[in-house]
Amino acid sequence: MTDTAFGSDSFASDGDFLTGVATCGNLLGVLFLERPNTEDCGTAARALVSSPMEDVWPFGAPEALSAAGRLIVSGWQEAQTVAGMEALVREYNRLFVGPALKPAPPWGSVYLDRDCVMFGGSCMELREWMRINGVVSLESGNMPEDHIGTMLMLAATLAQKRPDLLGEFLQNHLLIWAPHFLGELEAATQAAFYRGLAMLTAETFASWEDLLQLEVPVRRFYR
């Protein structure tokens, strides 16, 4: 299915589009939030590799989806041995967790805040937007709300429950930094799985921006 299957004069209220955002946002969100050896991540990864990406993914150009899909499939196949999975978990930790300096931090304010910190100004803006609109945080404890995986899953939740807020959330909070992060991620990793995940997510975001005719503000990145 290509994005032309969602032809509508009002994409924000189109059922197929919203279902696609919910499904894709949840799948991608889990893959960024969870280490690859967890049950939830395994379930999401198997859903991606079960069929050719260009045949089943609803957002993006077939050529780009095919290229991303090949990387995801090959990377996941490599992880089906004990040594392969251990290597993929190490790469997830190196990219997103630490303790060493992370080459691709998954939080928006690390890129948007002058001091490159978690819980920076853009995170506080997102938190205030959520409060004003009665959007419940998907994070618990002391984790920032602007993690790429959390924001993808929040997009999925908005598509299901508050579609009137989806475009504003994407335009003003997620898409202002996420494509930059995905470029950093693709450049930082040699793991086929995470390179493919970065490409697939970037293609998905570009499709959402185009379909919703969003005007994403240009922001300065500090890393």
Secondary structure, 3 states (H helix, E strand, C coil): CCHHHHCCCCHHHCHHHHHHHHHHHHHHHHHHHCCCCCHHHHHHHHHHHCCCHHHHCCCCCHHHHHHHHHHHHHHHHHCCCHHHHHHHHHHHHHHHHCCCCCCCCCEHHHHHCCCCCCCCHHHHHHHHHHHHCCCCCCCCCCCCCCEHHHHHHHHHHHHHHCHHHHHHHHHHHHCCCHHHHHHHHHHHCCCHHHHHHHHHHHHHHHHHHHHCCCCCCCCCCCC
